[in-house]
Amino acid sequence: MRAPATGILVLSLLGLLIPLFSSPIQLYFLNIASSKYPAGVMLASSLSPVFYNIGIATSSLTAATTLRHFGLANLGWNSFAYALITLLLLVLIKRRTAQAGQI
């Protein structure tokens, strides 16, 4: 990604796509909590920001480590690894909820 236009395009796409994932995941989490554990909705809603902060801290740590050992040009691979892990987890969650008849 040496061209400025490509970098701007990628940043714009990230700025548009990240909010599309965060709100639906929060709503899904709260819907599961309200349907299975009605008394735990307040706990579920308070856990959401905690997990976001853990995610930010973890990704900052791995990004700093990647930057230190492999340089700025390879920092995108760090994000790619997180994207693959997230995709795998989402597929597993979808399969389990489909088997349980929740979707």
N, C-alpha and C positions, 0 to 999 in steps of 0.2 A: 504494500500500500504506500507507494512513494508519491503518487499524485495527490495534490490537495483535494481535488474534486471527489476522489474515491473516499478519502477520509471523512469529508463532510457528508457524503452519502451514507456511509456506515454509521456515523454518529447520529444522523437524522433518523435512520431506521431503528437504532437502539432507543432513541428518545421516544419513538412512536410505539415500539413493540413492548418495552418493559412495562409500561402501565397496563397494557392489555393482559398481561399475565398476572400481575399482582392482585388486582381487585377480584377477578374470578376465583383465584385460589383462596382468598380470604373468605369469600362468600360460600364456597364449597365447604371449607373447613367449618364455618359456623352452621351451615345447613346440616352437616353430618352430626355436629354436636347437639343441635336442637332436636334432631329426630331420634338420635340414640340415647343422648344424655341430657334431657331438658334442664336438669339442675346445674349442669356444667357449662352453660352458655357463657356466663360471665368469665369463667376461668379460660375458656377457649378464646374469647375476645381479648383477654389480657395476655395470652401466650403469643398471639400473632406478632406484636411488636418485639417481643423478646427474641423470637426466632429470626425476625428480620435483622436485628442487631447482631445476633450470632453469625448470620450469613454474611453480613457486611464485614465483620471482624475477620472471619475465616478467609473471605476472598481478598481482603486487603493484605493479610499475612502471606497468602500464596502468591499474590501479585508482586509483593515486595521481594519475596524469595526468588521468583522467576526473573524479575528485573535485575536483581543482584547477580545471579548466576548465569543467565542466558542473554541478557540485554533487552533493550526496548523493542527491537525488531521481532522478538519471539514472544512478546507478551500476549499476543492474540491467541496463542495456543493454550494459555491458561484459561481464557474465557471459553475456548472451544471445548476443553475438557469439562468444564462446569456445564456447558450446554448439553453435552452428551450424557453426563450423569443425570441431569434434570430430565432429559427426554426418556431415559431408561426408567427413572422413577415414575414419571407420569404414565408410561405404558403399563408398568406393573400395577399402579393404583387403578387405572382404568380397567384392567383385566379383573382385578379382585372385586371392584365394585360391581362390574357387570355380572360376575359369577354370583355375587350375593344378592343380585336383583335390585340394586340401589339406583341404577341409571335407567 
